[in-house]
Each structure stands twice: as C-alpha cells, then as structure tokens.
Amino acid sequence: MSPEEIAERTAELIERDDRASRWLGIAVEEVRPGYARLAMRVSDHMVNAQNVCHGGLVFALADSSFGYACNTHNQRALAASCTIEFLAPAHVGDRLTAEAAEVARAGSSSFYDVRVTNQDRQTIALFRGKAAGVKGHWV
C-alpha cells in the first residue's frame, strides 16, 4: 500500500470506531500522510451561557483532527500533550474546520499544528499537539 492508501485506510478504521466524534457530528473531509481536515457544525446544544460555542467542543474538534493526522503513518499514536489558544468565538450555525498538519517527527514523538476556522476562514483557535507512538499498527 502507498502512504496515501495507508492514511486513508487508517482514517476509515478510526472513523468506524470514533463514537465521540460521530456524536459531535464531526466529519472527515480529507486525510493524507501527516495531515487531516475535519469539520463540525455548531448546533444549539454546543453553546455555553454566553451563547458561544463551548471551548471544550472547539478543542474536541481540533483534538480529533490531530488524532487522525498523527495516526496516518500506520503507527498507533495517542496525545501526550496539547495546548489551544482561542482567538475568536464560534456561534450557532457556524461550520468549523480543523486542519492538522505535521510539524516534526522524532523517534516515537510527533508534533502537529491545528488551525480551526469558521466558514469565513476566520481563525477561531490554534492548537498544538504532541503525539506519542504506542504499540501497534492500524493496517
């Protein structure tokens, strides 16, 4: 299998069993080695008391995109650490997109930057994740 085919097959396997992302309505748009783009529509039950999307749900979208991207090399990986910077609020009806891109790989560690934007390409949040390779392969 080519690296692209491995990335796509891995994404299919993750998507099949990723109940949390499915529950949030997160959809996989594109996956390739070291990269994933996922999207989510902000619904009524996702807003907090200030009538903006709960930050934890923006984080969940970014984290899901990171999770797909860091597993595209057929080495199972889990988050070791993550940070997020919120730059603008998201509102009911907004379509958020999280694009995760690999920054570096060293040994069993890899690093990813994720940009979350709305339908107007306004940046909502910036996320950085460090992944740790764990035992096992996807394909």
PERAQUI-V771547 format. One record per helix or strand of 3 or more residues. SS is the DSSP state (~ for helix, > for strand). FROM is the first residue (numbers start at 1). TO is the last residue. Records with the same first field share a line. If there is no record, write none. Layout:
SS: FROM-TO + FROM-TO
//
This chain:
~: 3-17 + 19-23 + 44-46 + 55-70
>: 27-32 + 35-41 + 75-86 + 95-106 + 109-117 + 123-137
//
